[in-house]
Amino acid sequence: MRRKSNTKKSFYTARLSIPALFFYGLFIVVPFFMSMVLSFTDWNIDRLFQPVFRGIDNYVTIFQDPIFIRSLGNTLLFAFSTTILKTVFGLLLALGLLKATRLNSVLRTIFYVPCVLSPLIIGVIFTSILAREGLLNNLLQVLHLSPMAQDWLASYGTAMGSVILIEGWMWSGFNMFIFISGLQAIPRDYYEAAETEGISRFNQFRHITLPLLVPSFTVIITLNVTGSLKVFDLIYVLTNGGPGFDTQVLSTFTYRAFGLGLLGESSASAVVLMVVVTVISFILNKILRRREVEL
């Protein structure tokens, strides 16, 4: 009787998952396999309904394209730089705002607000701030630092640096809340025992806080790296991959190829991006999970 009840319960649970699986398959699995198949064809705007199999020619073509190689390098640079910034800033904010007070509650909300705003809105705001006649240059002029004024999005160094800093600023608040949850889950007994033994605050942080925060680091680093590898909207609004192709990333390269009607090459680029995200996520999870400590 119990086995029958368990079987009925499992069947009921499976039926509830059908709508989610349907939409996941329709919008994730099907497009992925279509991209995979079409990446091996000469599918383009002129042969929209008659693609011809080309083997790995599209992959050879994009890997011989210096713009694609630049895009791949920029994607990795952006992902790992922003992940470091967002993780460090998020941890510092969490440590500073851990105590539950009215002021800290207000500050937590302020730091979280950028996460709620659309990256398109953020991009438009900072485009006007960083323009040659923008707010930043006007502020430098007021401070008598006019020689430092420039068009911050017109050269590779300042453009890429600006995008990285903006991304770090945007998502630090999100990481802050994950770290706060991790810090609140650490039993106070460990710290009380350490204080009894006369262990300094720095060593408490090093030997108690950091090891027990590894699960939070696992979540944060994985989410930040995968999200940053797929960045599109912020780059598109701020620099559109420019100046020239200097700040092009894999997502904008894929979009550009699609816009030029090179649909097969665009699909190949999308598949490469998917492989990069999957492999890096798997490696990070494997490394970080080995370091997790149970409470």
Sequence and secondary structure as in RCSB ss.txt:
>XXXX:A:sequence
MRRKSNTKKSFYTARLSIPALFFYGLFIVVPFFMSMVLSFTDWNIDRLFQPVFRGIDNYVTIFQDPIFIRSLGNT
LLFAFSTTILKTVFGLLLALGLLKATRLNSVLRTIFYVPCVLSPLIIGVIFTSILAREGLLNNLLQVLHLSPMAQ
DWLASYGTAMGSVILIEGWMWSGFNMFIFISGLQAIPRDYYEAAETEGISRFNQFRHITLPLLVPSFTVIITLNV
TGSLKVFDLIYVLTNGGPGFDTQVLSTFTYRAFGLGLLGESSASAVVLMVVVTVISFILNKILRRREVEL
>XXXX:A:secstr
 HHHHHHHHHHHHHHHHHHHHHHHIIIIIHHHHHHHHHTTB   GGGSS   B TTHHHHHHHT HHHHHHHHHH
HHHHHHHHHHHHHHHHHHHHHT S  HHHHHHHHHHHHHHHS HHHHHHHHHHHHSTTSHHHHHHHHTT GGG  
 TTSSHHHHHHHHHHHHHHHHHHHHHHHHHHHHHHS HHHHHHHHHTT  HHHHIIIIIHHHTHHHHHHHHHHHH
HHHHT  HHHHHHTTT STTTT  HHHHHHHHHHTT HHHHHHHHHHHHHHHHHHHHHHHHHHHHT    
